[in-house]
Amino acid sequence: GQKSGRQQVQGESEKTFSSFAFSFSQSESVDLPSDIYFLSPVSYSVAAMSKSFTVEEVARHNTEKDCWVVIHGGVYDVTNFLSEHPGGKKILLKAAGQDASAQFDKFHDVTKVLKQYEDLKIGTIGTGTAAAESSSAGSPAIIDDEEMGLFGDMVPYGDPAWYQGHKSPYYNETHRKVRKAVRHWVETELKPYVDEWDEAKKLPKSIFKSAAEAGILSAIVCSGWKDSGVPEWLGDAVKLPGGVSVDDFDAFSFLVACDEICRCGSGGVFWGLLGGLGIGLPPVMKFASEELQKKVVADCLRGDKNICLAITEPAAGSDVANLTTTAVKSADGKHYIL
């Protein structure tokens, strides 16, 4: 039963009339400014999806009160969906007015989710150079927005809370520098090769040199110099991620570095690269003579030598404090008696 007469929708923008049109029941009809006549929201939906937008048009809808995104050529008005997004609204706002296809694909069942939220689709990106560039470019794999406090993949409950805009008194600019530097190194130097190295059960020597240059090796052990300072004879062997100083590199910096390195997805790679260094070098740094330190420490931090903690007693396992074997010097001081 169609009502007699027609209701005129006032307003210029697509956003204005689309919201208004969807408020009608199926039995009502709507006249739009373009004189298109719809008998139902179903008809509207089909027509809306045929609406073509330029990249420049979409880019203008980039605020919390007016937020559009492009996903695989489709234009979606997510303004009223922001507060409902399971990952929070900030991740959507970061992509406002842009092509979010790359980020979307990483965390969604594409076909299922796009079908579920088809009512948010208001059109498509039109043809042309600008549109083609937008569709192929996508969003960056890593979000890094200092103003909004966003970093990384924005996986809800995956990355630490302070990566997702939740303020913390424990992290500052130093930690952000460490995080960014280590993330870049892991993404380029570790993640592409972890499967290959796991299968080979061996790490290439070059990765230790790369880790040294990136400051990764020093990051694992540098807390040993917090009180005493870095010995001058180490020279340029001590480098830290992001160019931060030893004085600024605290326990949370160490946590951030380890957290980011573990994103490579291989415990074997992490332990093979840093495990032996982390438990083998600190005792030398703290208890060995300067002569022995000069023979060992710098070369390990430069990735030229490797170190580990070797335990020969079968009863102790990895609990070094429970060793029962003793090594006592002989009376003449020339030998050890085990």
C-alpha positions as CSV (number, residue, x, y, z in Angstrom):
1,G,0.0,0.0,0.0
2,Q,2.0,3.0,-1.3
3,K,1.0,6.3,0.4
4,S,-0.5,8.9,-1.8
5,G,1.9,11.7,-2.7
6,R,5.6,11.8,-2.3
7,Q,8.0,13.0,0.5
8,Q,10.7,15.3,-0.6
9,V,14.1,14.8,1.0
10,Q,15.9,18.1,1.5
11,G,19.7,18.4,1.6
12,E,22.7,18.3,-0.6
13,S,25.0,15.6,0.7
14,E,24.8,11.9,0.1
15,K,25.2,11.3,3.8
16,T,22.1,13.4,4.6
17,F,19.7,11.8,2.3
18,S,21.0,8.2,2.8
19,S,20.4,8.3,6.5
20,F,17.0,9.8,6.0
21,A,16.0,7.4,3.2
22,F,16.8,4.4,5.3
23,S,14.4,5.6,8.0
24,F,11.4,4.9,5.7
25,S,9.5,1.7,5.8
26,Q,9.3,-0.5,2.7
27,S,5.8,0.7,2.0
28,E,6.9,4.3,1.6
29,S,8.4,6.1,-1.3
30,V,11.1,8.8,-1.5
31,D,12.0,11.5,-4.0
32,L,15.6,12.5,-3.9
33,P,17.0,15.8,-5.2
34,S,18.2,14.0,-8.3
35,D,14.5,13.0,-8.9
36,I,15.3,9.3,-8.5
37,Y,12.2,7.5,-7.2
38,F,12.7,4.6,-4.8
39,L,9.9,2.2,-3.7
40,S,11.9,0.7,-0.8
41,P,15.2,0.7,1.0
42,V,16.1,-2.4,-1.0
43,S,15.9,-0.4,-4.2
44,Y,17.9,2.4,-2.5
45,S,20.6,0.0,-1.5
46,V,21.2,-1.2,-5.0
47,A,21.2,2.3,-6.4
48,A,23.5,3.6,-3.6
49,M,26.1,1.0,-4.4
50,S,26.2,2.1,-8.0
51,K,27.1,5.6,-6.9
52,S,30.6,6.5,-7.9
53,F,33.0,8.7,-5.9
54,T,36.4,10.1,-6.7
55,V,39.3,9.6,-4.3
56,E,39.2,13.3,-3.6
57,E,35.6,13.2,-2.6
58,V,36.2,10.3,-0.2
59,A,39.2,12.1,1.3
60,R,37.0,15.0,2.4
61,H,35.1,12.6,4.8
62,N,37.9,12.2,7.3
63,T,36.5,13.2,10.7
64,E,34.8,11.5,13.6
65,K,31.5,13.1,12.6
66,D,31.9,12.2,8.9
67,C,34.0,9.2,8.3
68,W,34.3,7.2,5.1
69,V,36.7,4.5,4.2
70,V,37.5,2.6,1.0
71,I,37.7,-1.2,1.1
72,H,38.5,-3.0,-2.2
73,G,36.9,-0.3,-4.3
74,G,33.8,0.0,-2.2
75,V,33.1,3.3,-0.3
76,Y,31.7,2.8,3.2
77,D,30.2,5.4,5.5
78,V,31.3,4.2,9.0
79,T,30.4,7.3,10.9
80,N,27.7,5.7,13.0
81,F,29.7,2.4,13.3
82,L,32.7,4.0,15.0
83,S,31.6,3.3,18.5
84,E,30.6,-0.3,17.6
85,H,33.8,-1.3,15.9
86,P,35.3,-4.2,18.0
87,G,38.8,-2.8,17.6
88,G,37.8,0.6,18.8
89,K,37.1,3.8,16.7
90,K,40.7,5.0,16.6
91,I,41.8,2.4,14.1
92,L,38.9,3.5,11.8
93,L,39.6,7.2,12.3
94,K,43.2,6.6,11.3
95,A,42.0,5.3,7.9
96,A,39.3,8.0,7.5
97,G,39.0,9.2,4.0
98,Q,41.6,6.6,2.8
99,D,41.8,3.2,1.3
100,A,41.9,0.8,4.2
101,S,42.0,-2.5,2.2
102,A,45.4,-3.7,3.4
103,Q,44.6,-3.2,7.1
104,F,41.2,-4.7,6.7
105,D,42.4,-7.9,5.0
106,K,44.9,-8.6,7.8
107,F,42.2,-9.0,10.5
108,H,39.0,-10.0,8.8
109,D,37.3,-12.7,6.9
110,V,36.8,-10.3,3.9
111,T,33.8,-11.9,2.2
112,K,31.9,-12.6,5.4
113,V,32.5,-9.2,7.0
114,L,31.8,-7.1,3.9
115,K,28.5,-9.0,3.4
116,Q,27.6,-8.5,7.1
117,Y,28.0,-4.8,6.9
118,E,26.8,-4.2,3.3
119,D,24.4,-1.6,4.5
120,L,27.3,0.7,5.3
121,K,28.4,0.7,1.6
122,I,27.3,3.9,-0.1
123,G,29.1,3.5,-3.4
124,T,32.3,2.7,-5.2
125,I,35.5,4.4,-6.3
126,G,35.2,5.5,-9.8
127,T,37.7,4.8,-12.6
128,G,40.6,7.0,-13.3
129,T,44.3,7.5,-12.3
130,A,43.6,8.7,-8.8
131,A,41.2,5.9,-8.1
132,A,43.6,3.3,-9.4
133,E,46.4,4.7,-7.3
134,S,44.2,4.6,-4.2
135,S,43.1,1.0,-4.8
136,S,46.6,-0.4,-5.3
137,A,48.3,1.6,-2.6
138,G,46.2,0.6,0.4
139,S,47.1,1.6,4.0
140,P,50.6,1.1,5.5
141,A,51.2,-2.2,7.2
142,I,52.3,-0.5,10.4
143,I,50.3,2.4,11.9
144,D,52.4,5.0,13.6
145,D,50.5,8.0,14.8
146,E,52.1,9.8,17.7
147,E,49.3,12.4,18.0
148,M,46.7,9.7,18.6
149,G,49.0,7.3,20.4
150,L,48.6,4.5,17.9
151,F,51.3,2.1,16.8
152,G,51.4,-1.3,15.2
153,D,48.7,-3.6,13.9
154,M,45.9,-2.4,16.2
155,V,44.9,-5.9,17.1
156,P,42.5,-5.6,20.0
157,Y,44.0,-7.2,23.2
158,G,47.0,-8.3,21.1
159,D,49.4,-5.4,21.2
160,P,50.0,-3.7,24.6
161,A,47.4,-1.2,25.6
162,W,49.7,1.8,25.3
163,Y,50.2,0.9,21.6
164,Q,46.4,1.6,21.1
165,G,46.1,5.1,22.6
166,H,45.7,4.2,26.3
167,K,48.0,6.4,28.2
168,S,50.6,4.9,30.6
169,P,52.9,6.7,33.1
170,Y,55.6,4.1,32.4
171,Y,56.3,4.8,28.8
172,N,57.8,7.9,27.2
173,E,59.5,9.1,24.1
174,T,62.5,6.8,24.7
175,H,60.3,3.8,24.7
176,R,58.6,4.9,21.5
177,K,61.9,5.3,19.8
178,V,63.0,1.8,20.9
179,R,59.7,0.3,19.8
180,K,59.7,1.8,16.3
181,A,63.4,0.9,15.6
182,V,63.0,-2.7,16.8
183,R,59.7,-3.2,15.0
184,H,61.3,-2.0,11.7
185,W,64.3,-4.4,12.2
186,V,62.1,-7.4,13.0
187,E,59.8,-6.7,10.0
188,T,62.7,-6.5,7.6
189,E,65.5,-8.7,9.0
190,L,63.7,-11.5,11.0
191,K,60.1,-12.2,9.9
192,P,60.8,-13.0,6.2
193,Y,63.3,-15.7,7.2
194,V,62.2,-17.3,10.4
195,D,60.6,-20.4,8.7
196,E,63.8,-21.0,6.7
197,W,66.0,-20.7,9.8
198,D,63.7,-22.9,11.9
199,E,63.9,-25.7,9.3
200,A,67.7,-25.3,9.0
201,K,68.0,-25.2,12.8
202,K,70.7,-22.6,12.3
203,L,71.0,-18.9,12.2
204,P,73.3,-17.2,9.6
205,K,76.2,-15.3,11.0
206,S,75.1,-12.2,9.2
207,I,72.0,-11.8,11.4
208,F,74.2,-11.3,14.5
209,K,76.0,-8.5,12.7
210,S,72.7,-7.0,11.7
211,A,71.4,-7.2,15.2
212,A,74.5,-5.6,16.5
213,E,74.2,-2.6,14.1
214,A,70.5,-2.2,15.0
215,G,71.4,-2.1,18.7
216,I,69.6,-5.3,19.5
217,L,72.5,-7.1,21.1
218,S,73.4,-4.3,23.4
219,A,69.8,-3.9,24.4
220,I,69.8,-7.3,25.9
221,V,72.7,-6.7,28.3
222,C,73.2,-2.9,28.7
223,S,71.4,-2.8,32.1
224,G,74.6,-4.0,33.6
225,W,76.1,-0.6,33.0
226,K,73.3,1.5,34.5
227,D,75.3,2.2,37.7
228,S,78.9,1.9,36.6
229,G,78.6,3.4,33.1
230,V,79.9,2.0,29.9
231,P,83.7,1.3,29.9
232,E,85.6,3.6,27.5
233,W,87.5,0.7,26.0
234,L,84.2,-0.6,24.5
235,G,84.2,2.3,22.1
236,D,81.5,2.0,19.5
237,A,80.5,-1.6,20.4
238,V,77.6,-0.4,22.4
239,K,74.6,0.7,20.3
240,L,71.0,0.8,21.3
241,P,67.8,0.9,19.2
242,G,66.6,4.3,18.2
243,G,69.9,5.9,19.2
244,V,68.8,6.1,22.8
245,S,71.4,6.4,25.5
246,V,72.3,3.8,28.1
247,D,71.1,6.2,30.8
248,D,67.7,6.4,29.2
249,F,67.4,2.7,28.5
250,D,65.5,1.3,31.4
251,A,63.7,-2.0,32.3
252,F,60.7,-1.0,30.3
253,S,62.9,-0.3,27.3
254,F,64.2,-3.9,27.7
255,L,60.6,-5.2,27.9
256,V,59.6,-3.3,24.7
257,A,62.7,-4.6,22.8
258,C,61.9,-8.2,23.8
259,D,58.2,-7.8,23.1
260,E,58.9,-6.6,19.6
261,I,61.6,-9.2,18.8
262,C,59.2,-12.0,19.8
263,R,56.8,-10.8,17.1
264,C,59.0,-12.7,14.7
265,G,57.0,-15.8,15.8
266,S,59.8,-18.2,16.5
267,G,61.1,-19.0,20.0
268,G,64.0,-20.8,18.4
269,V,65.1,-17.7,16.5
270,F,64.7,-15.5,19.5
271,W,66.6,-17.8,21.8
272,G,69.3,-18.7,19.3
273,L,70.0,-15.0,18.6
274,L,69.7,-13.6,22.1
275,G,69.3,-16.3,24.7
276,G,72.9,-17.3,25.1
277,L,74.0,-13.7,25.0
278,G,71.5,-12.7,27.7
279,I,72.6,-15.3,30.2
280,G,76.2,-15.7,29.2
281,L,77.6,-12.2,28.9
282,P,76.3,-10.5,32.0
283,P,78.4,-12.7,34.4
284,V,81.5,-11.8,32.4
285,M,80.5,-8.1,32.5
286,K,80.0,-8.2,36.3
287,F,82.5,-10.6,37.6
288,A,85.3,-11.1,35.1
289,S,88.6,-9.3,35.2
290,E,89.0,-6.3,32.8
291,E,91.5,-8.4,30.8
292,L,88.9,-11.1,30.2
293,Q,86.2,-8.6,29.5
294,K,88.3,-6.9,26.8
295,K,88.7,-10.3,25.1
296,V,85.0,-11.1,25.1
297,V,82.5,-8.3,25.6
298,A,83.1,-6.0,22.6
299,D,83.3,-8.9,20.1
300,C,80.0,-10.3,21.4
301,L,78.2,-7.0,21.1
302,R,79.5,-6.5,17.6
303,G,78.2,-9.9,16.6
304,D,81.7,-11.2,15.8
305,K,81.6,-13.8,18.6
306,N,78.9,-15.8,20.3
307,I,78.6,-16.7,24.0
308,C,76.5,-19.0,26.0
309,L,76.3,-20.4,29.6
310,A,77.5,-23.9,29.7
311,I,76.4,-26.1,32.6
312,T,78.0,-29.5,32.8
313,E,76.3,-30.8,36.0
314,P,73.4,-33.1,35.1
315,A,71.7,-32.7,38.5
316,A,71.4,-28.9,38.3
317,G,69.7,-28.5,34.9
318,S,69.4,-24.8,34.2
319,D,69.4,-23.9,37.9
320,V,73.0,-22.7,38.2
321,A,72.5,-21.7,41.9
322,N,72.0,-25.4,42.7
323,L,75.3,-26.7,41.3
324,T,76.9,-29.2,43.7
325,T,80.2,-29.5,41.8
326,T,83.0,-27.5,43.4
327,A,86.3,-26.2,41.9
328,V,88.8,-25.5,44.7
329,K,92.3,-24.2,44.0
330,S,95.2,-26.5,45.1
331,A,97.5,-25.3,47.9
332,D,100.1,-24.2,45.4
333,G,97.5,-22.1,43.5
334,K,98.3,-23.8,40.2
335,H,95.4,-26.1,39.8
336,Y,91.7,-26.5,40.4
337,I,90.5,-29.6,42.2
338,L,87.0,-30.6,41.0
